[in-house]
Amino acid sequence: MKETLRNLIEPENKDLFQELTDSFNDVVLFCNNHGVVIKSSIGANKFWECEVTHKTLWSLMEIPVGNINEMLSRYPAGRTSRISLSKKGKCNLWVMPIPQLLASNGGFVATLTPLAELQETYEECLHDNIIARKDSFKLFGALFDAAPDATILVDQDLTILSANPTAMRLFAFSDVENDSISLLTIIKESLREIVLNGISSLSGGRLWCGELVAVSHSGEEIPVTITVKQVRLSDQLLFQVMLKDLSRRAELEENLKDREEELDSMDNTLRTVIRSVEEEKQEFREEVIGQVKQYLLPTIDRIAEVSSQDLRKSYSGILKSHIEDISENGTEVSDEMLSLSARQLEICKLIQVGMKGKEIAELLNISFETLQSHRKNIRKKLKLCGTKISLAAYLANRIDLDFE
């Protein structure tokens, strides 16, 4: 597959990328394999109120790490994670590696969902139902029948007045209206003081959120996220308590399945787009290739024949090999080899055929220290410094050194 997902996000294909990402409600970021944002949905720039491209994923998420691997060790790929941004509050973060079929060099798709927007929608629904059914705790509880998280209504003494079916099942409540069950009984004893302090701090419609441990009817400890909000029902001040089970995996697995289906759909769309773009570019490619073969290659041959100097022939051989690669594969090639001196090119050729350092130094009648200095300068010119690629391995793949 000559064209990859990375081709699609180049500047000339900006509109195509936006058409794909604008259909998502979430903030969508496309990162390279180093975690640097290459493209983003329109919603991403609006969310941060600035241009986010060329920034690292972890800096945008305010995660104090140094690279993408450290970030993924804290917030694993393929799982929904909860993070907190200084200006946007709590959000759900989801990161998925891009399959190699779509991006040969790797990369990531990240989405961010602000929980405040979901909370506002949930609160509006709750408020409307409280007004409409302010005299019925049973109907109030029915509002949460379809809610996936345990939702409980308590009074100022933290006595449970109503609970949704999820809470009833999880904590084995039977008749909460007549049993006078305290909210604190389902909280781990050592953490009850934290709940009391959090609820007592609420005022003016503020939320209190935290992570703690609840206790099921069987005594099993369950890590949960607790969200508490004051609500007023007629002349009574009550508290709405939502407990999100952090140990559940079904929701995460379903979310992952949905994302995989979205990626499959994106893959099919990208294949169609790539074919269309390739057809439009083919005519132009053939014209350029024809000019390369008709004018450039004969010129390089003449340059090699002008002088018998080894350096001129070496450069000519490398240029010819590079241009042939362009005409045959249509790919860009670098010209680092052209920056090498004649001596450096000669050393590269000897390394390529498998000669050792001392053997090369003796053959060229130079000291081993001088040879090492040449090797260091060669690695610098070939941009191998700071990488784990050996010079011998690099040169083994350079067929353009095969010249007389």
DALINMO-V268824 format. One record per residue. N is the residue number from 1. PHI is phi in whole degrees, -180 to 180 (none if undefined). PSI is psi in degrees with one decimal (none if undefined). BURIAL is + if it has 16 or more other C-alpha atoms within 10 Angstrom, else -. Layout:
{{N & PHI & PSI & BURIAL} {N & PHI & PSI & BURIAL}}
This chain:
{{1 & none & 103.1 & -} {2 & -68 & -42.3 & -} {3 & -91 & 142.0 & +} {4 & -124 & 175.0 & +} {5 & -59 & -29.4 & +} {6 & -67 & -32.6 & +} {7 & -61 & -37.0 & -} {8 & -65 & -27.4 & +} {9 & -96 & 8.6 & +} {10 & -67 & 157.7 & -} {11 & -51 & -37.8 & -} {12 & -70 & -14.4 & -} {13 & -111 & 24.5 & -} {14 & -58 & -44.1 & -} {15 & -62 & -38.5 & -} {16 & -65 & -42.0 & -} {17 & -64 & -43.0 & +} {18 & -63 & -37.8 & -} {19 & -61 & -34.6 & -} {20 & -74 & -43.3 & -} {21 & -84 & -23.6 & +} {22 & -68 & -15.9 & -} {23 & -78 & -11.1 & -} {24 & -90 & 140.8 & -} {25 & -79 & -28.5 & -} {26 & -75 & 163.4 & +} {27 & -72 & 127.2 & +} {28 & -119 & 128.1 & +} {29 & -125 & 135.8 & +} {30 & -112 & 118.7 & +} {31 & -117 & 153.4 & +} {32 & -81 & -174.7 & +} {33 & -71 & -9.4 & +} {34 & -95 & 0.6 & -} {35 & 84 & 15.7 & +} {36 & -93 & 131.8 & +} {37 & -69 & 123.6 & +} {38 & -100 & -41.9 & +} {39 & -142 & 156.9 & +} {40 & -147 & 158.0 & +} {41 & -73 & 163.6 & +} {42 & -59 & -37.6 & +} {43 & -63 & -27.3 & +} {44 & -67 & -46.3 & +} {45 & -64 & -37.1 & +} {46 & -67 & -37.1 & -} {47 & -65 & -46.7 & -} {48 & -91 & -6.9 & -} {49 & 59 & 34.8 & -} {50 & -165 & 170.4 & -} {51 & -75 & 127.7 & -} {52 & -105 & -9.1 & +} {53 & -65 & 150.9 & +} {54 & 72 & 5.2 & -} {55 & -100 & 153.6 & -} {56 & -79 & 148.7 & +} {57 & -61 & -41.4 & +} {58 & -71 & -29.2 & +} {59 & -71 & -38.2 & -} {60 & -65 & -35.4 & -} {61 & -86 & 0.7 & +} {62 & 59 & 40.2 & -} {63 & -101 & 120.7 & +} {64 & -78 & 71.7 & -} {65 & -131 & 172.2 & -} {66 & -105 & -15.4 & -} {67 & -157 & 174.5 & -} {68 & -67 & -33.4 & +} {69 & -66 & -40.9 & -} {70 & -64 & -38.2 & -} {71 & -64 & -45.0 & +} {72 & -70 & -22.4 & -} {73 & -71 & -27.6 & -} {74 & -88 & -39.6 & -} {75 & -126 & 86.7 & +} {76 & -58 & 146.6 & -} {77 & -67 & 148.8 & +} {78 & 81 & 4.9 & +} {79 & -129 & 144.1 & +} {80 & -79 & 125.1 & +} {81 & -119 & 149.4 & +} {82 & -98 & 124.0 & -} {83 & -126 & 166.9 & +} {84 & -128 & 121.4 & +} {85 & -99 & 144.3 & -} {86 & -61 & -35.3 & -} {87 & -106 & -19.6 & -} {88 & -109 & -7.6 & -} {89 & 80 & -157.1 & -} {90 & -75 & 140.6 & +} {91 & -142 & 157.5 & +} {92 & -97 & 125.3 & +} {93 & -109 & 133.9 & +} {94 & -134 & 126.1 & +} {95 & -125 & 133.5 & +} {96 & -133 & 126.8 & +} {97 & -63 & 143.7 & +} {98 & -80 & 128.6 & +} {99 & -58 & 147.4 & -} {100 & -61 & -27.4 & -} {101 & -60 & -31.8 & -} {102 & -92 & -30.5 & +} {103 & -144 & 106.4 & +} {104 & -63 & -30.4 & -} {105 & -91 & 2.0 & -} {106 & 86 & 175.3 & +} {107 & 159 & -177.8 & +} {108 & -143 & 147.1 & +} {109 & -109 & 127.1 & +} {110 & -123 & 137.4 & +} {111 & -124 & 148.5 & +} {112 & -132 & 127.2 & +} {113 & -120 & 111.4 & +} {114 & -66 & 129.5 & +} {115 & -78 & -18.6 & -} {116 & -63 & -39.2 & -} {117 & -66 & -40.6 & -} {118 & -66 & -37.8 & -} {119 & -67 & -40.2 & -} {120 & -62 & -42.6 & -} {121 & -63 & -41.9 & -} {122 & -65 & -41.6 & -} {123 & -68 & -38.0 & -} {124 & -62 & -42.6 & -} {125 & -63 & -42.4 & -} {126 & -64 & -44.7 & +} {127 & -62 & -44.8 & +} {128 & -61 & -40.5 & -} {129 & -73 & -32.7 & -} {130 & -65 & -42.9 & +} {131 & -64 & -43.0 & -} {132 & -72 & -26.2 & -} {133 & -132 & 42.2 & -} {134 & -64 & -20.7 & +} {135 & -98 & 8.5 & -} {136 & -133 & 105.0 & -} {137 & -69 & -29.4 & +} {138 & -66 & -45.2 & -} {139 & -67 & -33.7 & -} {140 & -62 & -42.1 & +} {141 & -67 & -32.5 & +} {142 & -64 & -22.4 & -} {143 & -57 & -29.3 & +} {144 & -102 & 13.9 & +} {145 & -56 & -37.8 & +} {146 & -94 & -0.2 & -} {147 & -69 & 133.3 & -} {148 & -74 & -21.7 & -} {149 & -101 & 151.7 & +} {150 & -65 & 125.3 & +} {151 & -127 & 128.6 & +} {152 & -132 & 142.6 & +} {153 & -111 & 124.8 & +} {154 & -127 & 158.2 & +} {155 & -91 & -170.7 & +} {156 & -67 & -21.0 & -} {157 & -90 & 5.3 & -} {158 & 67 & 24.1 & +} {159 & -82 & 132.6 & +} {160 & -73 & 123.8 & +} {161 & -100 & -34.5 & +} {162 & -155 & 151.3 & +} {163 & -146 & 145.5 & +} {164 & -80 & 167.7 & +} {165 & -56 & -35.3 & +} {166 & -62 & -44.5 & +} {167 & -67 & -38.4 & +} {168 & -61 & -43.6 & +} {169 & -70 & -45.1 & -} {170 & -64 & -41.2 & +} {171 & -107 & 8.4 & +} {172 & 56 & 41.6 & -} {173 & -72 & 145.5 & -} {174 & -112 & -65.9 & -} {175 & -131 & 84.1 & -} {176 & -67 & -24.8 & -} {177 & -71 & -28.8 & -} {178 & -111 & -12.1 & -} {179 & -90 & -11.1 & -} {180 & 52 & 56.5 & -} {181 & -88 & 132.5 & +} {182 & -86 & 142.7 & +} {183 & -58 & -33.3 & +} {184 & -66 & -20.9 & +} {185 & -69 & -20.7 & -} {186 & -100 & 8.9 & +} {187 & -109 & 139.0 & +} {188 & -54 & 134.8 & +} {189 & -56 & -41.9 & -} {190 & -69 & -11.8 & -} {191 & -109 & 1.6 & -} {192 & -65 & -35.3 & +} {193 & -64 & -34.7 & -} {194 & -64 & -41.3 & -} {195 & -65 & -44.3 & +} {196 & -60 & -44.5 & -} {197 & -67 & -38.7 & -} {198 & -66 & -44.7 & +} {199 & -68 & -37.7 & +} {200 & -67 & -20.5 & -} {201 & -84 & -6.4 & -} {202 & -75 & 140.9 & -} {203 & -168 & 153.8 & -} {204 & 59 & 35.8 & -} {205 & 78 & 10.6 & -} {206 & -74 & 157.6 & -} {207 & -104 & 147.9 & -} {208 & -119 & 126.1 & +} {209 & -126 & 150.7 & +} {210 & -169 & 171.0 & -} {211 & -117 & 128.7 & -} {212 & -151 & -166.1 & +} {213 & -121 & 123.9 & +} {214 & -98 & 165.5 & +} {215 & -123 & 121.8 & +} {216 & -75 & 176.3 & +} {217 & -63 & -24.6 & -} {218 & -91 & 2.8 & -} {219 & 89 & 2.2 & -} {220 & -74 & 133.8 & -} {221 & -83 & 131.6 & -} {222 & -125 & 117.4 & +} {223 & -69 & 130.0 & +} {224 & -138 & 158.5 & +} {225 & -102 & 125.0 & +} {226 & -106 & 133.0 & +} {227 & -127 & 124.6 & +} {228 & -124 & 135.4 & +} {229 & -139 & 140.1 & +} {230 & -72 & 138.1 & +} {231 & -135 & 147.1 & +} {232 & -113 & 121.2 & -} {233 & -113 & 106.6 & +} {234 & 59 & -119.0 & -} {235 & -102 & 12.2 & -} {236 & -105 & 140.4 & -} {237 & -98 & 117.7 & -} {238 & -121 & 174.4 & +} {239 & -130 & 129.0 & +} {240 & -94 & 122.5 & +} {241 & -117 & 123.7 & +} {242 & -117 & 127.4 & +} {243 & -117 & 112.7 & +} {244 & -98 & 119.5 & +} {245 & -72 & 111.8 & +} {246 & -82 & -10.2 & -} {247 & -89 & -8.4 & -} {248 & -72 & 144.4 & -} {249 & -117 & -18.7 & -} {250 & -59 & -43.8 & -} {251 & -65 & -39.6 & -} {252 & -67 & -40.4 & -} {253 & -66 & -38.7 & -} {254 & -67 & -39.0 & -} {255 & -63 & -42.0 & +} {256 & -64 & -40.0 & +} {257 & -62 & -43.7 & -} {258 & -62 & -41.4 & -} {259 & -66 & -38.8 & -} {260 & -64 & -38.8 & -} {261 & -65 & -38.4 & -} {262 & -64 & -40.1 & -} {263 & -67 & -38.1 & +} {264 & -62 & -42.5 & -} {265 & -64 & -40.8 & -} {266 & -64 & -38.4 & +} {267 & -60 & -46.4 & +} {268 & -64 & -40.9 & -} {269 & -64 & -41.9 & -} {270 & -66 & -37.9 & +} {271 & -60 & -42.3 & +} {272 & -64 & -44.2 & -} {273 & -64 & -43.4 & -} {274 & -63 & -42.0 & +} {275 & -61 & -41.7 & -} {276 & -64 & -44.2 & -} {277 & -66 & -38.6 & -} {278 & -64 & -39.4 & -} {279 & -64 & -39.9 & -} {280 & -68 & -31.5 & -} {281 & -86 & -14.4 & -} {282 & -63 & -43.6 & -} {283 & -62 & -42.1 & -} {284 & -67 & -39.1 & -} {285 & -60 & -45.6 & -} {286 & -62 & -37.3 & -} {287 & -66 & -43.6 & -} {288 & -66 & -43.7 & -} {289 & -62 & -39.3 & +} {290 & -62 & -40.7 & -} {291 & -67 & -38.6 & -} {292 & -61 & -47.7 & +} {293 & -70 & -32.9 & -} {294 & -80 & -35.5 & -} {295 & -114 & -46.3 & -} {296 & -73 & -46.1 & -} {297 & -63 & -45.5 & +} {298 & -61 & -35.0 & -} {299 & -64 & -41.6 & -} {300 & -65 & -38.6 & +} {301 & -61 & -39.9 & -} {302 & -67 & -36.3 & -} {303 & -62 & -40.6 & -} {304 & -66 & -28.9 & +} {305 & -86 & -14.8 & -} {306 & -63 & -43.1 & -} {307 & -133 & 154.2 & -} {308 & -95 & 8.4 & -} {309 & -65 & 137.0 & -} {310 & -62 & -38.6 & -} {311 & -63 & -42.5 & +} {312 & -63 & -41.1 & -} {313 & -67 & -38.0 & +} {314 & -63 & -48.0 & +} {315 & -62 & -38.8 & +} {316 & -63 & -41.2 & +} {317 & -64 & -42.4 & +} {318 & -66 & -44.6 & +} {319 & -60 & -44.0 & +} {320 & -63 & -42.4 & +} {321 & -63 & -41.3 & +} {322 & -65 & -43.5 & +} {323 & -70 & -33.0 & +} {324 & -65 & -36.5 & +} {325 & -63 & -41.1 & -} {326 & -63 & -44.5 & +} {327 & -70 & -32.3 & +} {328 & -87 & -39.3 & -} {329 & -107 & -16.6 & -} {330 & 68 & 24.8 & -} {331 & -110 & 155.8 & -} {332 & -80 & 144.6 & -} {333 & -130 & 150.1 & -} {334 & -90 & 164.3 & -} {335 & -121 & 33.9 & -} {336 & -60 & -34.7 & -} {337 & -62 & -27.5 & +} {338 & -70 & -17.4 & +} {339 & -85 & -7.0 & -} {340 & -78 & 147.8 & +} {341 & -78 & 172.1 & -} {342 & -61 & -43.9 & +} {343 & -63 & -42.2 & -} {344 & -65 & -39.3 & +} {345 & -64 & -38.9 & +} {346 & -65 & -41.7 & +} {347 & -64 & -41.3 & +} {348 & -59 & -42.3 & +} {349 & -64 & -39.6 & +} {350 & -71 & -36.9 & +} {351 & -65 & -39.7 & +} {352 & -63 & -35.0 & +} {353 & -84 & 0.8 & -} {354 & 101 & 9.5 & -} {355 & -74 & 145.7 & +} {356 & -85 & 168.7 & -} {357 & -60 & -48.2 & +} {358 & -66 & -35.6 & -} {359 & -64 & -41.8 & -} {360 & -66 & -42.9 & +} {361 & -61 & -42.7 & +} {362 & -66 & -41.9 & -} {363 & -64 & -39.9 & -} {364 & -90 & -2.1 & -} {365 & 60 & 45.6 & -} {366 & -129 & 162.1 & -} {367 & -74 & 158.1 & -} {368 & -63 & -35.9 & -} {369 & -64 & -40.5 & -} {370 & -63 & -40.8 & -} {371 & -61 & -43.3 & +} {372 & -63 & -36.6 & -} {373 & -64 & -41.0 & -} {374 & -62 & -44.0 & +} {375 & -60 & -41.7 & +} {376 & -63 & -43.6 & -} {377 & -68 & -35.5 & -} {378 & -64 & -46.5 & +} {379 & -60 & -38.6 & +} {380 & -65 & -44.9 & -} {381 & -68 & -32.9 & -} {382 & -86 & 4.4 & +} {383 & 60 & 40.1 & -} {384 & -100 & -7.9 & -} {385 & -63 & 137.5 & -} {386 & 84 & 1.3 & -} {387 & -112 & 167.7 & -} {388 & -95 & 6.0 & -} {389 & -80 & 125.6 & -} {390 & -77 & 155.5 & -} {391 & -65 & -38.5 & +} {392 & -65 & -41.7 & +} {393 & -65 & -39.6 & -} {394 & -64 & -47.0 & -} {395 & -70 & -25.3 & +} {396 & -63 & -25.9 & +} {397 & -97 & 3.9 & -} {398 & -97 & 91.0 & -} {399 & -71 & -16.1 & -} {400 & -73 & -2.3 & +} {401 & -86 & -8.5 & +} {402 & -81 & 72.9 & -} {403 & -135 & 162.8 & -} {404 & -80 & none & -}}
